[in-house]
Amino acid sequence: MGKVYRARHLALGKDVCLKVLKPALLEDPTLVGRFEREAQAASRLNHPNTIEVLDFGRTGEDGTLYIAMEYVQGKDLRLVARDEGPLSEARIVHLVAQVLAALSEAHARSVIHRDLKPENIMVAPGGPGADEIVKVLDFGIAKILDADLPGLTRTDVVCGTPQYMAPEQATGSALDARCDLYAVGVILYQLTTCELPFEGQNSMEVLTRHVNDRPQPPRQRAPHAQISEGMEKLILRALEKEPARRPQSASEFRRLLLELPQSAAAAALRGPATPTPRANPAPGADRLRAAPPDRLAQEPEAAETIAFGTPAPRPSDPPPVRARPPALPSEVVTQTLHESRPAQPPTPPARSRLPMAIAASAGLVLAAAAALALHPRPRHPAPARLSKLSNSITPASVLGARERAAALVEQAQRLQHEGDPASARARLEQAVQLDPENARAHYDLGGLYLNTQPLGARAQYDRAAQLDPAAYAAQVRLIESTLPAAPGASRAAGR
């Protein structure tokens, strides 16, 4: 929308950041209004973590609009994360807490940023022995809630950067300050995992995922990153779809964020939990834990050890001497009753029942196999209903084509991530020819057609939704709302 220069303010005698609206855009009242709104929104704010606006106006020569802001020597947060990442959790807390402090003042003055992202957060060195300083900037699409100004966007118009937009912002619903807190959650997710929570082939797919999908927990997304449990819970809370389930204010969010290091320190002082004492393992238990399941039937001792924790005595071993626990009165009575009865055959101990059950099962299986061998099934033709089922079996050639098509889809996705959309498109077109029923191939091909062949994109999206409505119907409806209507549809509308 504008160009930014480093300039010298002659009256103040210091360097400033000069933002100028491009002359070609001066005729667009919406862009002019948005540029003026940025100056008005920033001029309301007076916080050490918000960029300071020094001057605003038009030049006398050609009426060019300009904003003079303080000059910040440093890098934006995106470059910091790229060049110095992964950042430690303590540093992330320090930087993002300053962002939330700036938002707290902005929200108190009825200003919603609506386009918060790492590129709009400057990080400046604090000097020798001082901490880094954060500056929030670019209030170009900020919303001033209590201003008597004409609205620049309708409530059903989407404004912002798709990767950082809250679900209510993506659907064009009414907004409040909690949409900025969702963006902070996205930034925290990105800083801790080095990945965005939701990505897609185009903006509409990203917006759809923000509305419908749940983010993968950060510690699952980046298992080797140093992410505390408290940080993960706070990020997921900030990314809730319902605004009422997020932190309700920037100050609350900042308090919860600053408490994370204290919680981690308290957990470190408590130390690891005391392990529960375990009984001594039975002899050979380590060997048996590694034994494959198919050896259990061959080694009754192993099976009993796993089931009961003690090995069965070998025939050559002397009977073990078992210490009898002190008998309670009820046990004495029970023992006397048992001794007064006639002698019964000794009941096999419970440990020996498992091998006997295994042997019995094996005998049943052998008997069944012998019966089948003696009485084979007749070879007459199967009934008609079974022959119909056999006709539905997929031939091996079709299965091979489907496997090749699935492999091509995976190759296309990798090529697209590597920045080669032409090769990805060729792979997807080949996949659609091999397997016309591959819904994902149609959907991904529609995304590649979106900018060059909108009608072709619509055809591919329609086919994907038809093949797998549960996975693609909702996304296709949202995407196709931005595409031109098919020629047949427009003629029907004309009638």
PLY file of the C-alpha trace (Angstrom):
ply
format ascii 1.0
element vertex 495
property float x
property float y
property float z
element edge 494
property int vertex1
property int vertex2
end_header
0.00 0.00 0.00
2.89 2.38 0.72
6.63 2.75 0.63
8.78 3.16 3.74
11.92 5.31 3.91
14.49 6.18 6.50
14.44 9.98 6.71
15.68 12.85 8.82
13.24 15.06 10.71
14.82 18.49 10.46
12.79 20.12 13.25
13.39 17.26 15.73
16.92 16.54 14.53
16.58 12.74 14.54
16.03 9.87 12.16
12.45 8.83 11.52
10.61 6.17 9.58
8.60 7.81 6.77
5.70 5.87 5.29
4.28 7.33 2.06
1.16 6.23 0.20
1.89 5.41 -3.42
0.68 8.23 -5.74
-1.24 5.76 -7.90
-3.39 4.86 -4.89
-4.43 8.40 -3.96
-7.57 8.04 -6.08
-8.81 5.04 -4.09
-10.88 6.39 -1.17
-10.75 3.07 0.68
-6.95 2.93 0.69
-6.69 6.61 1.57
-9.11 6.05 4.46
-7.14 3.04 5.62
-3.90 5.01 5.57
-5.47 7.79 7.62
-6.96 5.19 9.98
-3.47 3.82 10.66
-2.24 7.26 11.69
-5.28 7.90 13.88
-5.11 4.49 15.56
-1.38 4.74 16.31
-1.67 8.33 17.50
-4.16 7.19 20.18
-1.54 4.96 21.73
1.29 5.94 24.05
3.03 2.79 25.14
6.75 1.92 25.12
5.98 -1.24 23.13
3.93 0.54 20.43
5.46 2.43 17.52
5.20 6.19 18.11
3.64 8.40 15.43
5.40 11.77 15.21
3.62 13.45 12.32
0.92 12.90 9.70
-0.32 14.93 6.77
-0.09 15.70 3.04
2.66 17.29 1.04
1.92 20.70 -0.47
3.12 19.80 -3.95
1.09 16.77 -5.08
-0.97 15.95 -1.98
0.99 12.79 -1.13
-0.04 11.27 2.21
2.69 10.48 4.71
3.16 9.21 8.27
6.34 9.96 10.22
7.07 7.37 12.92
9.95 6.70 15.27
12.82 4.83 13.69
13.54 1.44 15.28
16.96 -0.10 14.78
16.47 -3.85 14.72
14.76 -6.75 12.93
11.19 -7.92 12.75
10.27 -11.03 14.72
10.08 -13.17 11.59
13.73 -12.49 10.80
14.72 -13.01 14.42
13.08 -16.45 14.45
14.56 -17.33 11.07
18.13 -16.22 11.82
18.36 -17.11 15.51
15.78 -19.86 15.99
14.81 -21.97 17.67
14.37 -19.39 20.43
14.46 -20.41 24.06
11.16 -20.45 25.92
12.40 -17.76 28.30
13.17 -15.45 25.38
9.82 -16.16 23.75
8.04 -15.28 27.00
10.03 -12.04 27.28
9.24 -10.91 23.72
5.58 -11.92 23.52
4.82 -10.47 26.96
5.77 -7.06 25.55
3.46 -7.61 22.57
0.61 -8.35 24.97
1.44 -5.25 27.01
1.09 -3.13 23.86
-2.20 -4.85 22.97
-3.51 -4.30 26.48
-3.21 -0.54 26.08
-4.56 -0.61 22.51
-7.63 -2.61 23.56
-8.21 -0.30 26.51
-8.35 2.57 23.99
-10.78 0.64 21.76
-8.21 -0.18 19.06
-8.08 -3.72 17.60
-5.00 -4.44 15.50
-6.53 -7.21 13.29
-3.26 -7.93 11.44
-0.85 -9.03 14.14
1.98 -11.22 12.78
5.77 -11.51 13.25
6.41 -9.10 10.36
4.55 -6.38 12.29
6.60 -6.84 15.46
10.01 -5.15 15.61
12.70 -6.38 18.00
15.36 -3.82 18.93
18.47 -4.46 21.02
18.25 -2.88 24.44
21.90 -1.84 24.66
24.68 -3.31 26.81
23.23 -5.32 29.66
19.65 -4.42 28.74
16.86 -6.66 27.49
15.45 -6.57 23.99
12.64 -4.11 23.30
9.58 -4.96 21.21
7.60 -2.48 19.11
4.19 -3.33 17.63
3.54 -1.50 14.36
1.39 -1.37 11.22
-2.11 -0.52 12.36
-3.20 -0.19 8.71
-6.36 -2.29 9.09
-6.91 -1.55 12.76
-10.50 -1.22 13.90
-11.37 1.72 16.15
-14.47 0.63 18.04
-15.65 3.98 19.43
-14.72 6.30 16.54
-17.35 8.31 14.66
-15.77 7.39 11.33
-17.32 5.73 8.26
-16.65 2.01 8.19
-14.02 0.91 5.69
-15.08 -2.74 5.74
-18.40 -4.51 6.19
-18.78 -7.07 8.94
-18.85 -9.86 6.32
-15.57 -8.82 4.65
-12.40 -10.71 5.60
-9.39 -8.51 6.46
-6.00 -9.66 7.69
-3.35 -12.28 6.95
-4.94 -15.76 6.59
-2.27 -17.63 8.58
-2.94 -15.51 11.69
-6.69 -14.90 11.47
-9.12 -16.01 14.15
-12.08 -18.18 13.06
-14.55 -15.32 13.58
-12.30 -13.09 11.49
-12.05 -15.70 8.73
-15.85 -15.95 8.49
-16.42 -12.18 8.45
-18.21 -12.17 11.81
-18.24 -9.34 14.34
-14.88 -8.92 16.04
-13.58 -7.88 19.41
-10.15 -7.77 21.05
-9.98 -11.54 21.41
-9.20 -11.95 17.70
-5.81 -10.31 18.43
-5.22 -12.84 21.22
-5.81 -15.69 18.76
-3.11 -14.17 16.54
-0.75 -14.12 19.54
-1.49 -17.84 20.01
-0.51 -18.48 16.39
2.72 -16.50 16.90
3.55 -18.51 20.04
2.88 -21.76 18.16
5.17 -20.62 15.34
7.98 -19.52 17.66
7.96 -22.73 19.70
7.59 -25.25 16.84
9.04 -23.27 13.89
5.81 -24.19 12.07
2.41 -22.56 11.55
-0.54 -24.38 13.11
-2.49 -24.40 9.83
-1.12 -24.41 6.30
-2.70 -25.00 2.91
-2.27 -24.69 -0.79
-4.12 -21.36 -0.91
-5.61 -18.75 1.37
-9.11 -20.22 1.33
-7.86 -23.62 2.48
-5.92 -21.99 5.32
-9.00 -20.02 6.41
-11.12 -23.16 6.27
-8.70 -25.01 8.53
-8.71 -22.13 11.03
-12.50 -22.42 11.18
-12.84 -26.22 11.29
-9.62 -27.99 12.34
-8.04 -28.39 15.74
-4.31 -27.63 15.85
-1.86 -30.44 16.49
-0.43 -29.98 20.00
2.95 -28.22 19.77
4.88 -30.96 21.55
3.57 -33.49 19.03
4.31 -31.18 16.11
7.90 -30.60 17.29
8.78 -33.52 19.60
12.44 -32.50 19.88
11.74 -28.86 20.80
12.01 -27.68 24.40
8.33 -26.83 24.98
6.98 -26.95 28.51
3.62 -28.48 29.29
2.36 -25.12 30.58
3.35 -23.37 27.34
1.56 -25.99 25.26
-1.64 -25.67 27.30
-1.60 -21.87 27.02
-1.06 -21.97 23.25
-3.92 -24.42 22.72
-6.18 -22.30 24.92
-5.37 -19.20 22.86
-6.21 -21.14 19.67
-9.68 -22.17 20.79
-12.36 -21.68 18.14
-14.76 -20.08 20.60
-13.50 -16.67 21.83
-15.06 -17.33 25.26
-12.60 -20.20 25.82
-9.48 -18.12 25.15
-7.87 -15.73 27.63
-10.38 -12.91 27.87
-7.96 -9.98 27.81
-4.40 -9.19 26.81
-3.51 -8.48 30.43
-4.80 -11.92 31.53
-2.89 -13.56 28.67
0.29 -11.70 29.67
-0.10 -12.74 33.33
-0.51 -16.40 32.36
2.50 -16.19 30.07
4.75 -14.63 32.70
3.73 -17.31 35.20
5.18 -20.07 33.01
8.84 -19.64 34.09
7.74 -19.54 37.73
5.78 -22.78 37.28
8.75 -24.42 35.60
11.07 -23.30 38.41
8.67 -24.62 41.05
8.50 -27.97 39.26
12.31 -28.11 39.15
12.52 -27.42 42.89
10.05 -30.20 43.63
12.24 -32.59 41.67
11.14 -35.78 40.02
8.39 -37.80 41.59
9.57 -40.60 43.91
9.27 -43.87 41.99
7.04 -46.54 43.44
9.16 -49.44 44.80
8.83 -52.56 42.71
9.17 -56.14 43.80
12.28 -58.03 42.76
11.72 -59.58 39.33
11.42 -63.30 39.10
14.45 -65.21 37.83
14.58 -65.06 34.05
11.96 -62.28 33.81
14.22 -60.04 31.74
14.78 -62.87 29.30
11.06 -63.53 29.04
10.07 -59.92 28.44
12.06 -60.08 25.23
10.69 -63.45 24.15
8.41 -63.35 21.07
4.77 -64.37 21.60
5.09 -67.50 19.48
7.60 -68.93 21.98
5.16 -68.80 24.86
3.31 -71.91 23.72
6.62 -73.78 23.44
7.86 -72.71 26.87
5.24 -73.31 29.60
7.58 -71.87 32.17
7.76 -68.62 30.24
4.00 -68.42 29.91
3.49 -68.96 33.61
6.17 -66.45 34.55
4.47 -63.72 32.57
1.05 -64.63 33.94
1.91 -65.04 37.60
5.38 -63.61 38.17
6.97 -66.84 39.47
8.32 -69.79 37.45
6.79 -73.24 37.76
8.97 -75.77 39.54
10.84 -78.19 37.32
10.25 -81.92 37.95
13.79 -82.30 39.24
13.55 -79.38 41.63
12.59 -79.99 45.25
9.17 -78.64 46.19
9.44 -75.04 47.33
9.01 -74.29 50.99
6.28 -71.67 51.34
5.99 -69.60 54.50
2.42 -69.54 55.77
1.21 -66.08 56.86
-0.16 -65.66 60.36
-3.62 -67.18 60.40
-6.59 -65.10 61.52
-9.39 -66.80 63.45
-11.53 -67.20 60.32
-8.64 -68.89 58.53
-8.18 -71.28 61.46
-11.85 -72.32 61.21
-11.55 -72.79 57.45
-8.40 -74.86 57.86
-10.10 -77.13 60.47
-13.11 -77.70 58.20
-10.85 -78.68 55.30
-8.92 -81.10 57.46
-12.11 -82.84 58.70
-13.30 -83.64 55.14
-12.28 -86.83 53.30
-9.10 -86.50 51.35
-9.69 -85.12 47.85
-7.40 -85.45 44.87
-5.02 -82.54 44.85
-6.18 -79.68 42.63
-3.56 -78.64 40.14
-2.13 -75.27 41.02
-3.48 -72.34 39.05
-0.11 -71.84 37.43
-0.37 -75.08 35.47
-3.80 -74.38 33.93
-2.54 -72.03 31.22
-0.25 -74.61 29.51
-3.07 -77.17 29.72
-5.47 -74.68 28.07
-2.96 -73.99 25.33
-2.50 -77.72 24.72
-6.27 -78.28 24.64
-6.75 -75.44 22.14
-4.01 -76.87 19.95
-5.74 -80.26 20.04
-9.05 -78.72 18.95
-7.36 -76.96 16.06
-5.70 -80.21 14.90
-9.02 -82.06 15.16
-10.77 -79.42 13.08
-8.03 -79.58 10.46
-8.33 -83.36 10.29
-12.11 -83.13 9.85
-11.70 -80.73 6.98
-9.16 -83.01 5.36
-11.46 -86.04 5.63
-14.56 -84.16 4.42
-13.46 -81.57 1.86
-15.95 -78.98 0.68
-17.79 -79.76 -2.56
-16.46 -78.09 -5.69
-19.84 -77.33 -7.23
-20.51 -73.72 -8.36
-21.34 -71.22 -5.65
-24.84 -69.78 -5.40
-25.72 -66.82 -7.61
-25.50 -64.25 -4.80
-21.94 -65.31 -4.04
-20.96 -65.08 -7.69
-22.24 -61.49 -7.70
-19.99 -60.70 -4.77
-17.03 -62.22 -6.56
-17.64 -59.91 -9.52
-17.13 -56.89 -7.23
-13.56 -57.86 -6.38
-11.14 -55.18 -7.63
-8.71 -56.53 -10.26
-5.01 -56.36 -9.44
-4.43 -53.96 -12.33
-6.85 -51.44 -10.83
-5.23 -51.76 -7.43
-1.84 -51.11 -9.02
-3.15 -47.99 -10.75
-4.55 -46.67 -7.48
-1.26 -47.25 -5.70
0.64 -45.42 -8.45
-1.85 -42.55 -8.32
-1.48 -42.25 -4.54
2.30 -42.19 -4.92
2.01 -39.43 -7.54
-0.16 -37.36 -5.18
2.52 -37.63 -2.48
5.21 -36.63 -4.98
3.13 -33.65 -6.07
2.73 -32.43 -2.51
6.49 -32.67 -1.94
7.23 -30.84 -5.22
4.84 -28.06 -4.29
6.51 -27.59 -0.92
9.83 -27.42 -2.77
8.52 -24.59 -4.98
7.91 -26.53 -8.21
4.15 -26.20 -8.89
4.50 -27.06 -12.60
5.92 -30.51 -11.86
3.37 -30.98 -9.06
0.56 -30.17 -11.48
1.88 -32.70 -14.03
1.97 -35.41 -11.34
-1.59 -34.66 -10.24
-2.93 -34.68 -13.80
-1.34 -38.09 -14.30
-2.78 -39.29 -10.97
-6.30 -38.24 -12.00
-5.94 -40.21 -15.24
-4.74 -43.32 -13.41
-7.38 -43.15 -10.67
-10.34 -40.90 -11.48
-11.81 -41.69 -8.04
-8.88 -40.23 -6.05
-10.59 -37.32 -4.29
-7.38 -35.87 -2.92
-5.80 -35.72 -6.39
-8.80 -33.76 -7.70
-8.75 -31.41 -4.72
-5.01 -30.70 -4.90
-5.21 -30.20 -8.68
-8.03 -27.70 -8.14
-5.72 -25.72 -5.86
-3.05 -25.55 -8.59
-5.64 -24.52 -11.19
-7.07 -21.83 -8.90
-5.05 -18.84 -10.13
-4.80 -19.75 -13.84
-7.89 -21.82 -14.69
-10.70 -20.92 -12.28
-13.29 -22.93 -14.21
-10.97 -25.94 -14.29
-10.41 -25.47 -10.57
-14.17 -25.49 -9.99
-14.52 -28.76 -11.93
-11.77 -30.44 -9.90
-13.17 -29.15 -6.60
-16.67 -30.36 -7.52
-15.33 -33.81 -8.33
-13.42 -34.01 -5.01
-16.55 -33.01 -3.06
-18.61 -35.58 -4.96
-16.13 -38.39 -4.26
-15.52 -37.57 -0.58
-18.11 -35.09 0.72
-17.17 -35.62 4.37
-13.61 -34.46 3.77
-14.01 -31.81 1.09
-17.61 -30.56 0.70
-17.39 -27.76 3.30
-14.00 -26.55 2.09
-15.14 -26.63 -1.55
-18.23 -24.53 -0.79
-16.08 -21.91 0.90
-13.49 -21.84 -1.90
-16.02 -21.80 -4.74
-17.75 -18.77 -3.26
-14.75 -16.78 -4.56
-14.66 -18.40 -8.04
-16.55 -17.25 -11.16
-19.72 -19.18 -11.86
-19.69 -21.96 -14.43
-20.99 -20.92 -17.90
-24.04 -23.16 -17.59
-24.92 -21.65 -14.22
-24.71 -18.11 -15.56
-26.96 -18.90 -18.54
-29.49 -20.53 -16.24
-29.41 -17.46 -14.02
-29.98 -15.27 -17.10
-33.15 -17.07 -17.97
0 1
1 2
2 3
3 4
4 5
5 6
6 7
7 8
8 9
9 10
10 11
11 12
12 13
13 14
14 15
15 16
16 17
17 18
18 19
19 20
20 21
21 22
22 23
23 24
24 25
25 26
26 27
27 28
28 29
29 30
30 31
31 32
32 33
33 34
34 35
35 36
36 37
37 38
38 39
39 40
40 41
41 42
42 43
43 44
44 45
45 46
46 47
47 48
48 49
49 50
50 51
51 52
52 53
53 54
54 55
55 56
56 57
57 58
58 59
59 60
60 61
61 62
62 63
63 64
64 65
65 66
66 67
67 68
68 69
69 70
70 71
71 72
72 73
73 74
74 75
75 76
76 77
77 78
78 79
79 80
80 81
81 82
82 83
83 84
84 85
85 86
86 87
87 88
88 89
89 90
90 91
91 92
92 93
93 94
94 95
95 96
96 97
97 98
98 99
99 100
100 101
101 102
102 103
103 104
104 105
105 106
106 107
107 108
108 109
109 110
110 111
111 112
112 113
113 114
114 115
115 116
116 117
117 118
118 119
119 120
120 121
121 122
122 123
123 124
124 125
125 126
126 127
127 128
128 129
129 130
130 131
131 132
132 133
133 134
134 135
135 136
136 137
137 138
138 139
139 140
140 141
141 142
142 143
143 144
144 145
145 146
146 147
147 148
148 149
149 150
150 151
151 152
152 153
153 154
154 155
155 156
156 157
157 158
158 159
159 160
160 161
161 162
162 163
163 164
164 165
165 166
166 167
167 168
168 169
169 170
170 171
171 172
172 173
173 174
174 175
175 176
176 177
177 178
178 179
179 180
180 181
181 182
182 183
183 184
184 185
185 186
186 187
187 188
188 189
189 190
190 191
191 192
192 193
193 194
194 195
195 196
196 197
197 198
198 199
199 200
200 201
201 202
202 203
203 204
204 205
205 206
206 207
207 208
208 209
209 210
210 211
211 212
212 213
213 214
214 215
215 216
216 217
217 218
218 219
219 220
220 221
221 222
222 223
223 224
224 225
225 226
226 227
227 228
228 229
229 230
230 231
231 232
232 233
233 234
234 235
235 236
236 237
237 238
238 239
239 240
240 241
241 242
242 243
243 244
244 245
245 246
246 247
247 248
248 249
249 250
250 251
251 252
252 253
253 254
254 255
255 256
256 257
257 258
258 259
259 260
260 261
261 262
262 263
263 264
264 265
265 266
266 267
267 268
268 269
269 270
270 271
271 272
272 273
273 274
274 275
275 276
276 277
277 278
278 279
279 280
280 281
281 282
282 283
283 284
284 285
285 286
286 287
287 288
288 289
289 290
290 291
291 292
292 293
293 294
294 295
295 296
296 297
297 298
298 299
299 300
300 301
301 302
302 303
303 304
304 305
305 306
306 307
307 308
308 309
309 310
310 311
311 312
312 313
313 314
314 315
315 316
316 317
317 318
318 319
319 320
320 321
321 322
322 323
323 324
324 325
325 326
326 327
327 328
328 329
329 330
330 331
331 332
332 333
333 334
334 335
335 336
336 337
337 338
338 339
339 340
340 341
341 342
342 343
343 344
344 345
345 346
346 347
347 348
348 349
349 350
350 351
351 352
352 353
353 354
354 355
355 356
356 357
357 358
358 359
359 360
360 361
361 362
362 363
363 364
364 365
365 366
366 367
367 368
368 369
369 370
370 371
371 372
372 373
373 374
374 375
375 376
376 377
377 378
378 379
379 380
380 381
381 382
382 383
383 384
384 385
385 386
386 387
387 388
388 389
389 390
390 391
391 392
392 393
393 394
394 395
395 396
396 397
397 398
398 399
399 400
400 401
401 402
402 403
403 404
404 405
405 406
406 407
407 408
408 409
409 410
410 411
411 412
412 413
413 414
414 415
415 416
416 417
417 418
418 419
419 420
420 421
421 422
422 423
423 424
424 425
425 426
426 427
427 428
428 429
429 430
430 431
431 432
432 433
433 434
434 435
435 436
436 437
437 438
438 439
439 440
440 441
441 442
442 443
443 444
444 445
445 446
446 447
447 448
448 449
449 450
450 451
451 452
452 453
453 454
454 455
455 456
456 457
457 458
458 459
459 460
460 461
461 462
462 463
463 464
464 465
465 466
466 467
467 468
468 469
469 470
470 471
471 472
472 473
473 474
474 475
475 476
476 477
477 478
478 479
479 480
480 481
481 482
482 483
483 484
484 485
485 486
486 487
487 488
488 489
489 490
490 491
491 492
492 493
493 494
